[in-house]
């Protein structure tokens, strides 16, 4: 085991400024020449994009619901290997977890699994002395959660800051930063949260730079680094997670010699990227490579052909509804995808990928692989799910059980094909998704680190 200096950036509630502080800290420490490993609690895809921009490293998720508590520390150690510091941005309020499951998948749960000190970001815009009661309550709620510092956000004036500091002197939790209200660090949002980095890279770079500047001027970086270094040895008894070993234990991985340039005998698996398809976990591509595939990214907005030699296709989540006209206008690629599916090649599609494979989206032609039509709706579908595979597919054998999550404001009609992909158990029982020929398409987002056999099975089907 090794010691990785680490901090968890948490808050009493959503909207307190976790992303601003976490991203700003990542960028500020990276500017000091440190190798900073960025992490996000929960299933969120968008915040890790900003983390990656701040650090130059892949933003990684730590989700105790989808991956199980036992994988949190190994996945953390894998992502933070060789780094000087790891910063973990929390989700929602510190103690908010999976609905009806107590602390499971909460920021507090992950902090305990990592034995990491917690810094609480408090929106102080509408309080003064009451901040001490709030911090005391959070710090005393669970003695296993080590709240070791506070960063006050949205402080209005010098007088306001003085009142807050005086109150917190009695709490025993030190103030490690004070940030004033600053419009320049704001990031635009829309129906599913922040606008992803891939859609506004120039503006996102400026926003991250502003976050770093605000954190540099308002936070005690030396004290925060000392706190991070106070963390004990990384609690991963089995060591860091390794995609090659995960695939090997799942019973596959021929020619699993890691990532790199194309090698003879390694089939090409194309993975959709670009602004329309930004939702993916770094471990998916790592597992595909470990299972023996050459992973090549393409952009359905711009590329008119699939990567040369494509024998399998993975299309993750994103915002096809925002880019429906452009996706529809790229008729050559839509035809190439339909032809690949028609030839029986393995295709795995989640959420945005499901919509892209449909007949139409908001009345505009898509790939036409699935006999279904998608449209925007006013209702947000969001939450963790338990699922069982109902149909044998390139991803899963019948009866395979896993956990995932849904996150969309679109509706597909019908929502399931003659051979559904999944039977859902939470929050209600229903069937969902499509399996036909080599296609597995569903709204369900999954994290393959929890079931590495998915990647092995997919690449084995690609080889056939």
Order of alpha helices (4+ residues) and beta strands (2+ residues): beta-alpha-beta-alpha-beta-alpha-beta-alpha-beta-alpha-beta-alpha-beta-beta-beta-alpha-alpha-alpha-beta-alpha-beta-beta-alpha-alpha-beta-alpha-beta-beta-beta-beta-beta-beta-beta-beta-beta-alpha
